[in-house]
Amino acid sequence: MGIIAPWNELIGRMVQIQHHGHTIRTGYVEEVTDSADALWIAAHGIDRRALYEKAQGHTALPVVESERSSR
């Protein structure tokens, strides 16, 4: 699992979105708000584009390359 990074550095990266310690979504960060308080995860397959906010208790953890290739 990646370390916590500023959200404005995650555009284009694969992340795990967690809520209260549970992974609820994995995907690519498409956009981040100017304040870096919210981000959009790109649509993929049946999963729609989704907005996640820090104020709602979400965290975004970058997925490192070795984790992606081992799945």
C-alpha positions in Angstrom: 0.0 0.0 0.0 1.2 3.5 -0.7 1.8 6.2 1.8 -0.6 9.1 2.3 0.2 11.8 -0.3 -1.2 15.3 -0.9 -4.3 14.8 -3.1 -3.1 17.3 -5.7 -0.2 15.0 -6.4 -2.4 12.0 -7.3 -3.8 13.0 -10.7 -3.4 10.1 -13.1 -2.3 7.7 -10.3 -4.1 4.5 -9.2 -5.3 4.9 -5.6 -7.4 3.0 -3.0 -10.2 5.2 -1.6 -10.7 4.3 2.0 -13.5 5.3 4.4 -13.0 4.7 8.1 -10.2 2.3 7.3 -12.1 0.2 4.8 -11.2 0.2 1.0 -14.4 1.1 -0.9 -13.0 1.8 -4.3 -9.8 1.5 -6.4 -9.2 3.5 -9.5 -7.4 6.3 -11.3 -7.6 9.9 -10.0 -9.1 12.0 -12.8 -9.3 15.4 -11.2 -8.6 17.1 -7.9 -10.2 20.3 -6.6 -8.0 23.4 -6.4 -8.2 23.2 -2.6 -7.2 19.4 -2.7 -10.2 18.6 -0.5 -11.9 16.4 -3.0 -11.0 14.2 -5.9 -12.8 12.4 -8.8 -12.1 8.7 -9.6 -12.5 7.9 -13.3 -15.3 5.7 -14.5 -14.2 2.1 -15.2 -16.4 -0.8 -16.3 -19.7 -0.6 -14.4 -18.3 1.8 -11.8 -19.3 5.4 -12.5 -17.1 8.4 -12.1 -17.2 9.3 -8.4 -16.4 12.2 -6.1 -14.7 11.6 -2.7 -14.2 14.3 -0.1 -11.8 14.5 2.8 -14.6 16.2 4.9 -16.6 13.0 4.5 -13.8 10.9 6.0 -12.3 9.6 2.8 -8.6 9.0 2.4 -6.7 8.2 -0.9 -3.7 5.9 -0.8 -1.5 5.5 -3.9 -1.1 1.9 -5.1 2.5 1.1 -5.8 3.5 -0.7 -9.0 4.4 -4.0 -7.3 0.9 -4.2 -5.7 -0.8 -3.7 -9.0 1.2 -6.3 -10.9 0.7 -9.0 -8.1 -3.1 -8.9 -8.4 
